[in-house]
Amino acid sequence: MAMNLMFCPDCGAEYRPEFSECADCGVALVVTLPVEEGPDPDSKIVQVFRTSDAMLLPIVKSLLESAGIEYFVQGEEALGLFPVGAMGSSVSRSSLAAVGAIVHVFERDVETVRQLLTEVREAEDMGSTPNQ
């Protein structure tokens, strides 16, 4: 016997057919969940930030997450490989540029991201973290 499950449209919880309201959310259940729209498959992904500073990358990621912007980071795992700075080796930040992490976003978000990262870029140019 096939059972038609019900779903909460907010949290996605499954319920038996005799239930009509989500116990957690208090909203009416539906027979099928709404289809979430993903990014346009033709959307371009654009590089918006590059850094070799392992302390700066979490700040950038936090800003993007707070703004609800989808992103991905390439090369993040390499940031901790080389000590840099007063306590590190004599290797300069500029010589490690090729080792840095690169942040990418969808093209539709580029202008918003550039505005968000203005202070971060200025801090990186001065060699400190924002609001320090």
C-alpha positions, 0 to 999 in steps of 0.5 A: 500500500503506497502512502502519500506523505505530507510535507512541511513547506518551511522545514521539509519534515515528512508527515503521515497523511492524517496530519495537516499541520507541522508540529515544529513550524505550525504551518499547513502541510502540502502534498509536494514540496515547492521546487527550489530554483537554483542558479541559472545554469548559464550563470558565469562565476567570477573571481572577486577576491584573492588573498594569501592571508589566512586571517582575512579569508574568514572575514570575507566569508562571513561578510558574504554569508551575512549578505546571503551571497553564494560563493566558493573558495578555491585554494583555501587549504593552502593558506596554512602551509606557509608561515608569514609575518613577524612570527613566520618565515622571511617569505613575503606576502607578495611572493605567496600570492600564487598560493592564496585562496580565490573567492568566486561568486555568481556574476549577478552578485559581483557589484554587491560583493565589490561594495562589501569588500571595499573595507577588506581590500583597504585593510589588506593593502595596509597589512591589517585586518578590518576594524583593527 
